[in-house]
Amino acid sequence: MRFLSKTGFALCLAVVGAIGLAAQPGAAADMKLRANVPGNQDAIAYLGAKRFADIVKERSGGKVEIKVFHSSALGDQMSSIESMQAGTLDIATVETPITTVDPVLGATALPYVFRGRDHIAAALNGAAGQWIETRLAAKGLRVLGFLEGGFRQITNNVRPIVTPSDLKGVKMRTPSSKLRIKVFNSYGANASPLPFKELYTALQTGVFDGQENPVIWAKATKFYEVQKYLSITNHLYTVTYLLMSERAFQKLSVEMQTVFKEAGRAAAAHTVDVGTKADGEIVDFLKSKGMTVNAADIPAFVAASKPIWSDWAKEVGGDAQKLIDMIAGTK
């Protein structure tokens, strides 16, 4: 599915409202589905999944109810993927672990491959997004929406990060992603993975000097209590995939499939609004809590990141370079 402008969002709801929503003969009535989200109830992914569930319930006349479980209550992202492919879980949001399904999709997690929200929307609304959807459908996963995960920023306790060289020697926590570790080590940091739930304590005790996440997490998990500096690097945009088991999707009537698709678009639009608003409001909040905020030298970071693209494409092989070119070449 796609990002929508506010106008497109309104139009899609109007279209959905005009569709006859009575299930076709044989379609299950009072259908109850489950959706699993890794973040807590403040996470953008949860807010997007909840908006999706609310729209489906409304547009189906209450015939379909989707219960959204947060904080990985039904398992981590890897198990969500496996369960959807097996048909035992209906819906989930997935971020970095999508590369276990298709390593080529790691292209969306390359630093600065996306130039801004307009570029993201153009790429995921266009050929790149369609190409990704086709590949995942072949793996038993239906893309209902590309939700915003937010632009990632750096916080730490050592110094303001203006250029990549400022990361030299900084002990950085990353997700369990070989690519992310490679990115930060190439900048000069001492990067290693750690489960997110252990991060606050690791920062508090000095096991790690810093971390990188969208600013919404610095507020939601109170990182401002254990971090001094916030550097606006925008080094990575997290694409959050709102996925449904292809088996479960094919059990829906044609009309209901349309409802799910349009609800996915609306949910994506909602998360973009949430992320855009958070960029400004949460930074101001973090300043009020005593964090020192600085703007990074983005051109310096971009220059340091470009070699990572080609190295990663060669390592992954296959269609990796093709997806990079499709994204980067989107106007």
Helices and strands as residue ranges (DSSP letters): H 6-18, E 31-36, H 44-59, E 64-69, H 77-86, E 91-94, G 96-100, G 103-109, H 117-125, H 127-137, E 141-156, G 164-167, E 171-174, H 178-187, E 190-193, G 196-198, H 199-205, E 210-213, H 215-220, G 223-225, E 229-245, H 246-250, H 254-288, E 292-295, H 298-316, H 320-328
